[in-house]
Amino acid sequence: MRVIGLCGRSGSGKSSFCKIAEAMGFEVIDCDMVYRSIVSKRTPCLNELEAYFGSDVIVNDSLDRARLAAIVFTDPAKLDALNEITHKHILKEVEAMLGQLDSDTSVILDAPTLFESGAYKMCDVTVCVIAPDEDCLRRIMLRDGLDQEKATQRLSNQHTNDFFASRCDVTVYNDSTQEAFFEASRAVLDKLFLCEEGN
């Protein structure tokens, strides 16, 4: 099995990279989806969040993500606590998912907090997608229905492109045409797949 960790800023093009990977036969594990799945029902993660943040963040045995976000947004200590709780449960679930796959599977682990969570330790190689701020903003606004102020605020709360590029083994640039990005993505994925085949 070869696990490729994927990260980058919101709106950079990670979802498009994952779609290309899926079409090429890669398995994709989306850590955001894993997170949603373990806080939308009674799980050890949800119970731990309730114990720390109180029952007000739980509605119908599911996490009220907007209410919790409002709590941690202005309190770094509580944000750290949230990450400490959720990261370990996400990693545990990802480990279980990887354990269910065939040994010859090539996996894309789409993890926005790849390095902060320690998920990179599961990976054989790490890849980041890099795009200019203006392109990220435009995509965030279109995708999530945000105005420019809120989109800018979201992006400013994330790591810079340099953070990802300096830590990842491979950088894919999404700074020109869609066709160029698709070609660059396929080239990287081809190389990663060939590396797996050669092992």
C-alpha positions in Angstrom: 0.0 0.0 0.0 1.1 3.5 -0.8 -0.4 6.4 1.1 -0.1 9.9 -0.4 -0.9 12.7 2.0 -2.6 15.7 0.3 -2.9 19.2 1.7 -3.2 22.9 0.7 -5.3 26.0 1.3 -9.0 26.1 0.9 -9.9 26.7 -2.7 -6.5 25.6 -4.0 -7.9 22.7 -6.0 -7.5 19.7 -3.8 -10.9 18.4 -4.6 -10.2 18.5 -8.3 -6.9 16.7 -7.7 -8.8 14.0 -5.8 -11.3 13.5 -8.6 -8.4 13.1 -11.1 -6.9 10.5 -8.7 -10.1 8.6 -8.3 -10.5 8.4 -12.1 -7.0 7.0 -12.3 -7.8 4.3 -9.8 -6.6 5.8 -6.5 -8.6 5.3 -3.3 -9.4 8.7 -1.7 -10.0 9.2 2.0 -11.4 12.6 2.8 -10.5 13.6 6.4 -13.2 16.3 6.4 -15.8 13.6 5.7 -14.3 11.4 8.3 -14.7 14.2 10.8 -18.3 14.8 9.9 -19.1 11.1 10.2 -17.7 10.9 13.8 -19.5 13.9 15.1 -22.9 13.3 13.5 -23.8 10.4 15.8 -22.9 9.1 19.3 -19.3 8.2 19.1 -16.3 8.4 21.6 -15.3 11.6 19.8 -18.7 13.3 20.3 -18.8 12.2 23.9 -15.4 13.7 24.6 -16.4 17.0 22.9 -19.5 17.1 25.0 -17.5 16.5 28.2 -15.2 19.4 27.4 -17.4 21.9 25.7 -20.7 21.1 27.4 -24.1 19.8 26.2 -24.9 23.1 24.4 -22.8 22.0 21.4 -24.8 18.8 21.0 -28.2 18.8 19.2 -30.0 15.5 18.6 -26.9 13.4 19.3 -25.0 15.4 16.7 -22.4 18.1 17.0 -23.6 21.7 16.3 -20.5 22.7 14.3 -21.6 26.3 14.0 -22.1 26.7 17.7 -18.8 25.0 18.5 -17.0 27.2 15.9 -18.3 30.3 17.5 -16.8 29.1 20.8 -13.4 28.3 19.6 -13.0 31.1 17.0 -11.9 33.7 19.6 -10.3 31.3 22.1 -7.0 29.7 21.0 -6.9 27.5 24.0 -10.3 26.0 23.2 -9.3 25.6 19.6 -6.3 23.7 20.6 -8.4 21.5 22.8 -10.8 20.9 19.9 -8.0 19.9 17.6 -6.4 17.6 20.3 -9.7 15.8 20.7 -10.8 15.5 17.1 -7.4 14.8 15.5 -6.8 11.6 17.5 -10.3 10.3 16.7 -9.9 11.1 13.0 -6.5 9.4 12.8 -8.0 6.3 14.6 -10.8 6.1 12.0 -8.4 6.6 9.1 -6.2 3.8 10.4 -9.2 1.5 10.5 -10.2 2.5 7.0 -6.7 1.9 5.7 -6.7 -1.5 7.4 -9.7 -2.5 5.3 -8.1 -1.8 2.0 -6.1 -4.3 -0.1 -2.3 -4.2 0.4 -1.7 -3.1 -3.2 -4.0 0.0 -3.0 -2.8 3.5 -3.7 -4.5 5.9 -1.4 -4.9 9.7 -1.4 -5.3 10.9 2.2 -6.9 14.4 1.8 -6.1 16.0 5.1 -6.3 19.8 5.5 -4.4 19.5 8.8 -2.0 16.9 7.5 1.0 18.1 9.5 -0.8 19.6 12.6 -2.7 16.3 13.2 0.3 14.1 12.7 -1.4 12.3 9.7 1.7 12.9 7.6 3.3 10.1 9.7 1.0 7.6 8.0 2.1 8.8 4.5 4.8 7.5 2.2 4.8 10.8 0.3 3.2 14.2 0.8 1.7 16.4 -1.9 0.4 20.0 -1.7 -1.7 21.9 -4.2 -0.8 25.6 -4.4 -2.8 28.4 -6.0 -2.7 32.2 -5.8 -4.8 33.9 -3.1 -7.1 35.6 -5.6 -8.0 32.2 -7.2 -8.6 30.6 -3.8 -10.8 33.5 -2.8 -12.8 33.3 -6.0 -13.4 29.6 -5.6 -14.3 29.8 -1.9 -16.8 32.5 -2.6 -18.4 30.6 -5.5 -18.4 27.2 -3.7 -19.5 28.3 -0.2 -21.6 31.4 -1.0 -19.4 33.7 1.1 -18.8 37.3 0.5 -15.2 38.5 -0.1 -14.7 39.6 3.5 -15.7 36.3 5.0 -13.7 34.4 2.3 -10.6 36.5 3.0 -11.0 35.9 6.8 -11.2 32.1 6.3 -8.1 32.1 4.1 -6.2 34.4 6.5 -6.8 31.8 9.3 -5.0 29.1 7.3 -1.4 28.4 6.7 0.4 30.1 3.8 1.4 28.4 0.6 5.0 28.5 1.8 4.1 26.5 4.8 2.8 23.6 2.7 5.4 23.8 0.0 8.3 23.8 2.4 7.0 20.6 4.1 5.7 18.5 1.3 7.6 16.2 -1.0 5.8 17.3 -4.1 4.1 20.6 -5.0 1.4 20.9 -7.7 0.8 24.4 -8.9 -2.7 25.5 -9.9 -1.9 28.9 -11.1 -2.8 29.0 -14.8 -5.4 27.1 -16.8 -7.6 24.2 -15.7 -6.1 22.1 -18.4 -2.6 22.8 -17.2 -3.5 21.9 -13.7 -5.2 18.7 -14.8 -2.1 17.8 -16.8 0.3 18.5 -13.9 -1.9 16.5 -11.5 -2.0 13.5 -13.8 1.7 13.7 -14.3 2.3 13.6 -10.5 -0.2 10.8 -10.0 1.3 8.8 -12.8 4.7 9.1 -11.2 3.3 8.1 -7.8 1.5 5.2 -9.2 4.6 4.0 -11.1 6.5 4.3 -7.8 4.0 2.0 -6.2 4.1 -0.4 -9.1 7.9 -0.5 -8.8 7.9 -1.4 -5.1 
